[in-house]
Structure formats: C-alpha cells, structure tokens
Amino acid sequence: MTTCPVMVGNPVNKQDAEEKGLFRDYDGQRYWLCCPGCGPTFDSDPAKYAANMA
C-alpha cells in the first residue's frame, strides 16, 4: 500500500494500480495513483506531485 501523490492521503494498492495502469514514472521513481483522473494532473507538474511523497 501507498498513498496517491495527487490526492494526498488517498490509499492506493500498488498491485491494483499496476494492473489498471494507474502509475507514473518520474525521476527514477514510480508513483501510484488512486484514479484515472490523477494521471493528467500528475503529468501537468510531476515535480510538484512527486514532492508530496518526500
């Protein structure tokens, strides 16, 4: 389990997200997303959302 970098605090099951393609790779790290709508949001400013997971 992890949390979504876009909707901070939303739990994400990594395996489910992988199967659904709900992830992004940025700067050598993988970020799992809680829903399809978070993909374009993450893509709009990946550095900002990646920082939410630091």
N, CA, C and O of each residue as an XYZ file, in Angstrom:
216
protein
N       0.843     -1.193      0.000
C       0.000      0.000      0.000
C       0.883      1.249      0.000
O       2.011      1.249      0.494
N       0.329      2.289     -0.564
C       0.963      3.595     -0.571
C      -0.156      4.628     -0.620
O      -1.328      4.279     -0.483
N       0.189      5.878     -0.812
C      -0.833      6.915     -0.966
C      -0.625      7.630     -2.293
O       0.470      7.622     -2.856
N      -1.677      8.238     -2.774
C      -1.648      8.943     -4.050
C      -0.915     10.280     -3.890
O      -1.187     11.017     -2.943
N       0.008     10.602     -4.801
C       0.724     11.875     -4.699
C      -0.128     13.077     -5.119
O       0.204     14.216     -4.794
N      -1.217     12.826     -5.835
C      -2.075     13.922     -6.292
C      -3.163     14.198     -5.254
O      -3.341     15.339     -4.827
N      -3.876     13.176     -4.859
C      -4.908     13.308     -3.828
C      -4.299     12.766     -2.536
O      -4.570     11.641     -2.119
N      -3.485     13.588     -1.933
C      -2.673     13.185     -0.783
C      -3.547     12.569      0.304
O      -4.574     13.121      0.698
N      -3.102     11.407      0.770
C      -3.828     10.713      1.825
C      -4.719      9.604      1.311
O      -5.095      8.719      2.079
N      -5.074      9.621      0.011
C      -5.890      8.540     -0.536
C      -5.042      7.282     -0.639
O      -3.983      7.299     -1.265
N      -5.495      6.192     -0.034
C      -4.718      4.955     -0.096
C      -4.747      4.350     -1.492
O      -5.745      4.442     -2.207
N      -3.635      3.734     -1.863
C      -3.515      3.088     -3.167
C      -2.893      1.714     -2.966
O      -1.838      1.582     -2.346
N      -3.558      0.695     -3.498
C      -2.988     -0.648     -3.526
C      -2.094     -0.714     -4.767
O      -2.578     -0.601     -5.893
N      -0.805     -0.895     -4.556
C       0.153     -0.848     -5.666
C      -0.175     -1.878     -6.745
O      -0.099     -1.570     -7.935
N      -0.537     -3.087     -6.345
C      -0.816     -4.141     -7.316
C      -2.034     -3.785     -8.166
O      -2.004     -3.948     -9.386
N      -3.100     -3.302     -7.538
C      -4.285     -2.895     -8.294
C      -3.958     -1.756     -9.250
O      -4.401     -1.755    -10.398
N      -3.181     -0.786     -8.774
C      -2.812      0.350     -9.617
C      -1.978     -0.107    -10.806
O      -2.171      0.379    -11.921
N      -1.057     -1.034    -10.581
C      -0.234     -1.568    -11.674
C      -1.120     -2.224    -12.731
O      -0.946     -1.986    -13.926
N      -2.070     -3.049    -12.291
C      -2.943     -3.768    -13.215
C      -3.806     -2.815    -14.037
O      -4.151     -3.116    -15.180
N      -4.152     -1.681    -13.464
C      -5.016     -0.706    -14.135
C      -4.236      0.380    -14.865
O      -4.830      1.249    -15.503
N      -2.908      0.336    -14.777
C      -2.080      1.342    -15.430
C      -2.110      2.692    -14.724
O      -1.822      3.725    -15.329
N      -2.460      2.676    -13.445
C      -2.557      3.918    -12.672
C      -1.235      4.209    -11.962
O      -1.137      4.124    -10.738
N      -0.236      4.549    -12.748
C       1.060      4.898    -12.187
C       1.794      5.783    -13.170
O       1.466      5.836    -14.355
N       2.781      6.467    -12.662
C       3.669      7.276    -13.482
C       5.084      7.061    -12.964
O       5.299      6.899    -11.763
N       6.046      7.062    -13.885
C       7.448      7.007    -13.517
C       8.022      8.400    -13.732
O       7.853      9.005    -14.791
N       8.699      8.890    -12.711
C       9.284     10.224    -12.776
C      10.591     10.233    -12.001
O      10.638      9.803    -10.848
N      11.637     10.717    -12.622
C      12.929     10.902    -11.972
C      13.413      9.622    -11.283
O      13.950      9.662    -10.176
N      13.211      8.484    -11.963
C      13.699      7.210    -11.443
C      12.834      6.574    -10.372
O      13.226      5.564     -9.787
N      11.676      7.136    -10.103
C      10.766      6.605     -9.084
C       9.414      6.299     -9.722
O       9.038      6.916    -10.719
N       8.699      5.360     -9.153
C       7.337      5.062     -9.598
C       6.355      5.629     -8.576
O       6.531      5.492     -7.366
N       5.325      6.263     -9.104
C       4.265      6.844     -8.274
C       2.947      6.204     -8.684
O       2.592      6.192     -9.862
N       2.229      5.675     -7.708
C       0.962      5.010     -7.961
C      -0.172      5.983     -7.679
O      -0.123      6.757     -6.723
N      -1.198      5.930     -8.530
C      -2.305      6.892     -8.482
C      -3.596      6.210     -8.062
O      -3.790      5.019     -8.306
N      -4.483      6.980     -7.425
C      -5.715      6.404     -6.905
C      -6.819      6.290     -7.954
O      -7.742      5.492     -7.789
N      -6.738      7.076     -9.031
C      -7.804      7.044    -10.037
C      -7.280      7.556    -11.379
O      -6.234      8.205    -11.423
N      -7.989      7.275    -12.468
C      -7.529      7.719    -13.789
C      -7.386      9.235    -13.903
O      -6.533      9.707    -14.654
N      -8.183      9.997    -13.192
C      -8.111     11.451    -13.266
C      -6.819     12.028    -12.718
O      -6.444     13.151    -13.054
N      -6.141     11.268    -11.879
C      -4.893     11.765    -11.298
C      -3.727     11.718    -12.282
O      -2.739     12.428    -12.095
N      -3.824     10.897    -13.320
C      -2.741     10.789    -14.299
C      -2.434     12.112    -14.979
O      -1.298     12.581    -14.906
N      -3.421     12.737    -15.645
C      -3.149     14.017    -16.300
C      -2.728     15.116    -15.319
O      -1.931     15.988    -15.662
N      -3.261     15.067    -14.118
C      -2.882     16.062    -13.113
C      -1.411     15.875    -12.743
O      -0.657     16.847    -12.693
N      -1.003     14.638    -12.485
C       0.406     14.363    -12.184
C       1.288     14.801    -13.346
O       2.340     15.406    -13.138
N       0.862     14.495    -14.572
C       1.648     14.837    -15.761
C       1.825     16.348    -15.928
O       2.813     16.799    -16.506
N       0.870     17.122    -15.423
C       0.934     18.572    -15.598
C       2.072     19.207    -14.802
O       2.576     20.262    -15.186
N       2.484     18.579    -13.697
C       3.567     19.114    -12.869
C       4.147     17.990    -12.007
O       3.972     17.989    -10.789
N       4.836     17.038    -12.636
C       5.301     15.872    -11.879
C       6.205     16.211    -10.699
O       6.137     15.541     -9.669
N       7.044     17.225    -10.821
C       7.936     17.574     -9.703
C       7.131     17.995     -8.477
O       7.474     17.642     -7.349
N       6.066     18.747     -8.707
C       5.215     19.191     -7.590
C       4.586     18.016     -6.874
O       4.610     17.945     -5.646
N       4.017     17.085     -7.643
C       3.321     15.960     -7.027
C       4.279     14.934     -6.456
O       3.968     14.301     -5.448
N       5.441     14.752     -7.079
C       6.451     13.845     -6.533
C       6.923     14.336     -5.166
O       7.218     13.535     -4.279
N       6.992     15.656     -5.001
C       7.420     16.234     -3.723
C       6.447     15.900     -2.598
O       6.834     15.894     -1.430
N       5.196     15.625     -2.935
C       4.201     15.260     -1.915
C       4.549     13.935     -1.249
O       4.070     13.644     -0.152
N       5.368     13.143     -1.897
C       5.716     11.819     -1.371
C       7.047     11.823     -0.642
O       7.473     10.788     -0.129
N       7.704     12.956     -0.589
C       9.030     13.021      0.052
C       8.914     13.012      1.556
O       9.927     13.061      2.254
